[in-house]
Amino acid sequence: MATSLLRPQDLLRPSADSTVRGTYFIQTWGCQMNEEDSEQMGLYLEQLGFRPSSGLEEAHVVLLNTCSVRKKPEDKAFSLLGELVPLKRRRPEMVIGVCGCMAQIRADEIKQRAPHVDFVVGTAQISEIPGLVEEAFQKRKFAKRLALPERKGAVVTDIPQRKVDRQTKLKAFVPIQYGCDKFCTYCIVPATRGRERSRATQDILAEVQMLVERGTREVTLLGQTVNSYGKNLAEGRVPFSQLLWRLSEIEGLRRIRYTSPYPRDFKSDLIETIRDCPAVMEHVHLPLQSGNNEMLQAMKRVYTQESFREIVHQLRAAVPGIGLTTDIIVGFPGESEEQFEETLAFVEEIEFDGAYMFIYSPRPGTPAADLPQLPYPVKQARLSRLAAAQDEISCRHNSEQAGKILEVLVEGRSPKDRTMAKGYSRDFRMVHFLAPDDLEDRTGRLAAVRAERGFRWGVQGQFLDWLE
């Protein structure tokens, strides 16, 4: 039955024909954790009998999974809520929910500015979505679920169970940790996701095992400070490096990545694991944020330029050729031109392979938001200078790969050029190469590719042979 023929009462109950119940659409902004949360939301809705929709217009359930790390994604969410007003008038049976980080801290404002929203769900209450959808179809009364689980003392007592009956995918995100205890002065995450809580090791192993059995070859472990995993487990402390080794024992799992480690918690056992464990990729995304010690202190980043440099030296000594990427904020309150210049010089010294660079965005409720702010043109000019410097480094590093044989996990054809195949090397370089004749039969396999040319975005190379 076409969705346009559904009556509101048909949406209140599952049908023998599961496609009849309706469709859903989820709009996601933000980080990999949000992407993973959206997948969980979709699984819950599919359990109710809803199926994915190609767009907003025909969806019976619309969820906006929001981000609050910067102002821009919040503005986009409110803009889309405005666009949904006429659609809701035409189709009053539609259910609209706002989820995620913005929902966690701005629920009352969402209700005031967007009264057509049926419910608001915070980051720790995703499992409530099925009940809220059913309730919205029947009562049409605004509801919100915003409770964040407590961490009593040093032991986690309340970790939500995830739905792991997931679709087959080559690469998968797997959260191993929720929340954050760092309380950086610019960051809203402790308020939106709560205190740091690690998932039980056995739950993580079981989920990855199931993913691999369904065809996953690479997992990326997610956490706000992923290398502090395991400090507050009921089963006792499990170091992050030990978790990596245990995951590497799962037969069929070819690659393990993780994001993002915190510099202060980067210890020798993790460096040794990167060096010695074949399944752990030779790539580290290590957020710098600033190359000036005064700014790091103002941000409440508990490390220094010197300690960060030492970690980089240890990594490169243990794992020659390791890929290093980072995050950097420019225009933090009080940043002088000299302090920015020090960050720029530090980036040119370290020579990251790539960087995510951002203009500081005040987040209401954080200490830094109450400080005097720099003019936007100043921040924009600094970002442009930093981006230009990093682009030059990235291009040069990628060009220096020429002649090297790269191990590439082949993901399929490039969407921009169907004659080319694409995938990532172990050190996290995007690699494009002329697609071999048997690509469709071999997608998801490892290939040997000789790098030929480097660009800002990655490497173009020549396919040599399949490695499996």
Secondary structure, 3 states (H helix, E strand, C coil): CCHHHCCHHHHHCCCCCHHHCEEEEEEECCCHHHHHHHHHHHHHHHHCCEEECCCCCCCCEEEEEECCCCHHHHHHHHHHHHHHHHHHHHCCCCEEEEEEHHHHHCHHHHHHHCCCCCEEECCCCHHHHHHHHHHHHHHCCCEEECCCCCCECCECCCCCCCCCCCCCCCEEEEECEECCCCCCCCCCHHHHHCCCEECCHHHHHHHHHHHHHCCCCEEEEECCCHHHCCCCCCCCCCCHHHHHHHHHCCCCCCEEEEECCCHHHCCHHHHHHHHHCCCECCEEECCCECCCHHHHHHHCCCCCHHHHHHHHHHHHHHCCCCEEEEEEEECCCCCCHHHHHHHHHHHHHHCCCEEEEEECCCCCCCHHHHCCCCCHHHHHHHHHHHHHHHHHHHHHHHHCCCCCEEEEEEEEECCCCCCEEEEEECCCCEEEEECCCCHHHHCCCEEEEEEEEECCCEEEEEEEEECC
